Amino acid sequence: MFPPQVPAVHVADLDPAAPVPAGTTLLDVRERDEWDAGHAPGALHVPLGELVERVGELPAGAPLLVVCHSGARSARATAWLNESGYSAENLDGGMVAWSRAGLPVV
């Protein structure tokens, strides 16, 4: 089951020179092997299955931009985070869209 509509950011709306707005934390909820294959510089890695137990690692009060491979897992994470009092937006299209847009991957 998919979560209800969640706030989303489209890759085309990001500034290629600084794709993650100042003060925003990019949260990558993919699995370790996906992360190891390539991720956005500066992203915080917390796999979706560990998010509930590791939520304390997220910066308090900082807006979150949540990403996964294609946007489905990050949408679930975004819905849960917003229900839990965080300010989170889903990166529509995930790392697939990020990479296709030519944004940096390390």
Backbone as numpy.savetxt, mean C-alpha at the origin, in Angstrom:
# Nx Ny Nz CAx CAy CAz Cx Cy Cz
-14.85 -12.72 -0.74 -15.68 -11.54 -0.74 -14.80 -10.30 -0.74
-15.15 -9.33 -1.55 -14.39 -8.09 -1.64 -14.89 -7.11 -0.60
-14.01 -6.24 -0.12 -14.42 -5.24 0.86 -15.30 -4.18 0.19
-16.01 -3.40 1.00 -16.76 -2.30 0.41 -15.80 -1.32 -0.28
-16.35 -0.40 -1.03 -15.50 0.59 -1.70 -14.53 1.19 -0.71
-13.30 1.29 -1.11 -12.28 1.91 -0.26 -11.69 3.09 -1.02
-11.19 4.09 -0.30 -10.54 5.20 -0.99 -9.35 4.68 -1.79
-9.22 5.16 -3.00 -8.15 4.67 -3.88 -7.40 5.82 -4.51
-6.14 5.55 -4.79 -5.27 6.46 -5.52 -4.86 5.74 -6.80
-4.91 6.45 -7.90 -4.50 5.88 -9.19 -3.06 6.29 -9.47
-2.29 5.38 -10.01 -0.88 5.64 -10.29 -0.72 6.89 -11.16
-1.62 7.10 -12.09 -1.53 8.27 -12.97 -1.63 9.58 -12.20
-2.19 9.53 -10.98 -2.32 10.74 -10.17 -1.09 11.01 -9.30
-0.13 10.09 -9.29 1.08 10.26 -8.49 2.10 11.11 -9.24
2.89 11.85 -8.49 3.97 12.64 -9.06 5.15 11.71 -9.32
5.56 11.51 -10.58 6.66 10.59 -10.86 7.95 10.93 -10.12
8.17 12.21 -9.82 9.39 12.62 -9.13 9.33 12.27 -7.64
8.14 12.20 -7.08 7.95 11.86 -5.66 6.61 11.15 -5.54
6.56 9.87 -5.93 5.27 9.18 -6.00 4.54 9.01 -4.68
5.26 8.98 -3.58 4.62 8.87 -2.27 4.64 10.26 -1.64
3.47 10.86 -1.42 3.43 12.21 -0.86 4.18 12.30 0.47
4.78 13.46 0.73 5.50 13.69 1.98 4.57 13.41 3.16
5.09 12.71 4.15 4.33 12.40 5.34 3.48 11.15 5.23
3.40 10.57 4.04 2.61 9.36 3.82 3.52 8.14 3.89
3.04 7.08 4.51 3.77 5.82 4.55 3.21 4.88 3.49
4.08 4.36 2.65 3.69 3.35 1.67 3.79 2.00 2.35
2.66 1.33 2.50 2.59 0.04 3.19 2.37 -1.06 2.17
3.33 -1.96 2.06 3.28 -3.08 1.12 2.83 -4.33 1.88
1.67 -4.87 1.49 1.09 -6.01 2.21 1.29 -7.34 1.47
2.20 -7.37 0.51 2.46 -8.62 -0.22 3.27 -9.58 0.64
3.37 -10.81 0.17 4.15 -11.83 0.86 5.65 -11.57 0.67
6.47 -12.20 1.51 7.93 -11.97 1.52 8.55 -12.22 0.14
8.16 -13.30 -0.54 8.78 -13.59 -1.84 8.44 -12.51 -2.86
7.24 -11.96 -2.80 6.87 -10.88 -3.71 7.69 -9.62 -3.40
7.81 -9.32 -2.12 8.61 -8.17 -1.67 10.05 -8.32 -2.13
10.63 -9.50 -1.92 12.02 -9.74 -2.30 12.25 -9.61 -3.80
11.22 -9.89 -4.59 11.34 -9.79 -6.06 11.37 -8.35 -6.54
10.97 -7.41 -5.70 11.00 -6.00 -6.05 9.90 -5.23 -5.34
10.27 -4.08 -4.78 9.32 -3.25 -4.05 9.67 -1.78 -4.24
8.74 -0.93 -3.88 8.97 0.51 -3.98 9.96 0.95 -2.91
10.89 1.82 -3.26 11.85 2.31 -2.27 11.12 2.99 -1.10
11.59 2.70 0.10 11.04 3.34 1.29 9.76 2.74 1.82
9.24 1.71 1.15 7.99 1.09 1.60 8.21 0.32 2.90
7.16 0.23 3.69 7.15 -0.58 4.90 6.48 -1.90 4.54
7.13 -3.02 4.87 6.60 -4.33 4.50 5.95 -5.01 5.70
4.64 -5.20 5.61 3.89 -5.97 6.60 2.90 -6.83 5.80
3.19 -8.13 5.63 2.27 -8.98 4.87 0.85 -8.94 5.44
-0.13 -9.03 4.56 -1.53 -8.94 4.97 -1.86 -9.90 6.11
-1.35 -11.12 6.06 -1.63 -12.10 7.10 -1.05 -11.75 8.46
-0.14 -10.78 8.51 0.48 -10.36 9.77 0.01 -8.98 10.21
-0.84 -8.34 9.42 -1.19 -6.94 9.67 -1.83 -6.73 11.04
-2.77 -7.57 11.41 -3.46 -7.37 12.69 -2.47 -7.42 13.85
-1.57 -8.39 13.83 -0.62 -8.52 14.95 0.51 -7.50 14.89
0.77 -6.91 13.74 1.89 -5.96 13.60 1.43 -4.52 13.39
0.14 -4.26 13.56 -0.39 -2.92 13.30 0.33 -1.86 14.13
0.86 -2.22 15.28 1.60 -1.29 16.12 2.86 -0.76 15.48
3.34 -1.40 14.42 4.54 -0.93 13.72 4.24 0.24 12.77
2.96 0.48 12.52 2.60 1.57 11.61 2.76 2.90 12.33
3.25 3.91 11.61 3.43 5.22 12.25 2.08 5.81 12.67
2.01 6.23 13.90 0.77 6.80 14.42 0.43 8.11 13.71
-0.79 8.21 13.25 -1.27 9.45 12.65 -0.86 9.71 11.22
0.03 8.91 10.68 0.49 9.13 9.30 -0.51 8.53 8.32
-0.82 9.24 7.24 -1.65 8.62 6.21 -0.90 7.44 5.58
-1.66 6.44 5.17 -1.09 5.24 4.58 -1.55 5.08 3.14
-0.62 4.72 2.28 -0.94 4.32 0.91 -0.60 2.84 0.85
-1.61 2.00 0.65 -1.45 0.55 0.79 -1.36 -0.09 -0.59
-0.37 -0.98 -0.76 -0.12 -1.60 -2.05 0.07 -3.11 -1.90
-0.35 -3.84 -2.94 -0.07 -5.27 -3.05 0.30 -5.51 -4.52
0.10 -6.70 -5.01 0.45 -7.00 -6.40 -0.47 -6.28 -7.37
-1.79 -6.45 -7.19 -2.73 -5.87 -8.16 -3.81 -4.99 -7.54
-3.89 -4.94 -6.23 -4.85 -4.06 -5.57 -5.93 -4.75 -4.76
-6.07 -6.07 -4.86 -7.14 -6.76 -4.13 -6.80 -6.92 -2.64
-5.63 -7.44 -2.34 -5.25 -7.60 -0.92 -5.11 -6.25 -0.24
-4.55 -5.29 -0.96 -4.40 -3.97 -0.36 -5.75 -3.31 -0.13
-6.75 -3.61 -0.95 -8.10 -3.08 -0.71 -8.66 -3.64 0.59
-8.45 -4.93 0.84 -8.90 -5.53 2.10 -8.17 -4.89 3.28
-6.86 -4.71 3.14 -6.08 -4.08 4.20 -6.55 -2.64 4.44
-6.79 -1.91 3.36 -7.24 -0.52 3.47 -8.57 -0.45 4.20
-9.50 -1.32 3.85 -10.81 -1.33 4.52 -10.63 -1.58 6.02
-9.83 -2.57 6.37 -9.61 -2.90 7.78 -8.93 -1.75 8.51
-7.91 -1.16 7.89 -7.19 -0.05 8.53 -8.13 1.13 8.78
-8.94 1.48 7.79 -9.87 2.60 7.97 -10.90 2.30 9.06
-11.38 1.06 9.12 -12.31 0.67 10.18 -11.64 0.72 11.55
-10.31 0.59 11.57 -9.55 0.58 12.82 -9.04 1.97 13.20
-9.45 2.99 12.46 -9.09 4.36 12.83 -7.93 4.96 12.09
-7.35 4.24 11.15 -6.25 4.78 10.35 -6.80 5.53 9.14
-5.96 6.34 8.54 -6.31 7.03 7.30 -5.55 6.34 6.18
-6.23 5.46 5.45 -5.55 4.64 4.44 -6.25 4.76 3.09
-5.44 4.69 2.04 -5.93 4.65 0.67 -5.27 3.49 -0.04
-6.00 2.87 -0.94 -5.51 1.74 -1.71 -4.85 2.24 -3.00
-3.70 1.68 -3.36 -3.09 2.00 -4.65 -3.73 1.11 -5.70
-4.59 1.70 -6.50 -5.34 0.97 -7.52 -4.36 0.37 -8.53
-4.47 -0.92 -8.75 -3.59 -1.60 -9.70 -2.31 -2.13 -9.09
-2.03 -1.76 -7.85 -0.90 -2.30 -7.11 0.46 -2.09 -7.76
1.37 -3.01 -7.44 2.73 -2.92 -7.97 2.77 -3.16 -9.47
1.77 -3.83 -10.01 1.70 -4.00 -11.46 1.59 -2.62 -12.10
0.65 -1.81 -11.63 0.46 -0.46 -12.18 1.67 0.42 -11.87
2.23 0.29 -10.67 3.40 1.07 -10.26 4.55 0.81 -11.25
4.84 -0.45 -11.51 5.94 -0.82 -12.42 5.66 -0.37 -13.85
4.44 -0.57 -14.31 4.08 -0.17 -15.68 4.23 1.33 -15.88
4.04 2.10 -14.81 4.18 3.55 -14.89 5.64 3.98 -14.86
6.55 3.02 -14.69 7.97 3.34 -14.66 8.45 3.92 -13.35
7.66 3.73 -12.29 8.07 4.22 -10.97 9.15 3.29 -10.41
9.99 3.81 -9.51 11.15 3.02 -9.07 10.79 1.76 -8.29
11.58 0.73 -8.54 11.47 -0.55 -7.84 12.88 -0.97 -7.46
13.04 -1.41 -6.22 14.36 -1.90 -5.77 14.27 -3.36 -5.40
